[in-house]
Amino acid sequence: MKIATIIGARPEFIKDAAISRAIVGHNRTNPAPVIEEILVHTGQHYGDDMSNIFSTRNCFGTNVPHY
C-alpha cells in the first residue's frame, strides 16, 4: 500500500512525524500489507535555508521528501 503525504510548510513536517513513526511501527510488526509513505514537499513559503534542512536530512523523524 502506498500513502502520499503532501507537505508545504514546517508545521506540516512536524505533524507528519507522528504519521511516519506509526507507519514504521506498523511495518515492523505487520509483515503485510507493507505501507510505503511517499513524501511530497510543495515548496510553500520556500526559503533556501529551511528547504535544505528538510530536504537533506531526516528532521522530526520524517522521511526525506521524494518530490
C-alpha positions in Angstrom: 0.0 0.0 0.0 1.3 3.5 -0.8 0.4 6.7 1.0 1.3 10.1 -0.4 1.8 12.7 2.2 1.8 16.3 0.9 3.7 18.8 3.0 4.1 22.5 2.3 5.4 24.2 5.4 7.4 23.4 8.6 4.4 22.7 10.9 3.3 20.0 8.5 6.7 18.3 8.7 6.2 18.3 12.5 2.7 16.8 12.2 3.8 14.2 9.7 6.4 12.9 12.1 3.8 11.1 14.1 2.3 9.5 11.0 5.7 8.5 9.7 6.6 6.8 13.0 3.2 5.0 13.0 3.9 3.7 9.5 7.4 2.5 10.5 5.9 0.8 13.6 3.2 -0.9 11.5 5.7 -2.2 9.0 7.9 -3.6 11.8 5.0 -5.5 13.5 2.9 -6.5 10.4 4.6 -8.2 7.6 1.7 -7.4 5.2 0.5 -5.1 4.0 3.7 -3.0 4.0 2.9 0.7 3.8 5.2 2.9 1.7 5.0 6.6 2.5 5.8 8.9 -0.4 6.6 12.4 0.9 5.9 15.3 -1.4 7.1 18.8 -0.5 5.2 21.6 -2.3 7.8 24.3 -1.5 5.2 26.6 0.1 7.0 29.5 1.9 10.2 28.4 0.1 13.5 29.5 1.5 16.9 28.1 0.7 18.0 27.6 4.3 14.8 26.0 5.5 14.4 23.8 2.4 17.9 22.5 2.7 17.3 21.5 6.3 14.1 19.5 5.4 15.2 18.0 2.1 18.7 16.7 3.0 18.2 15.1 6.4 15.6 13.3 8.5 14.1 16.1 10.6 11.4 15.4 13.1 11.5 11.7 12.4 10.1 12.1 8.9 11.3 10.8 5.6 13.3 12.9 3.2 10.9 14.2 0.6 10.7 12.1 -2.6 9.4 15.0 -4.7 
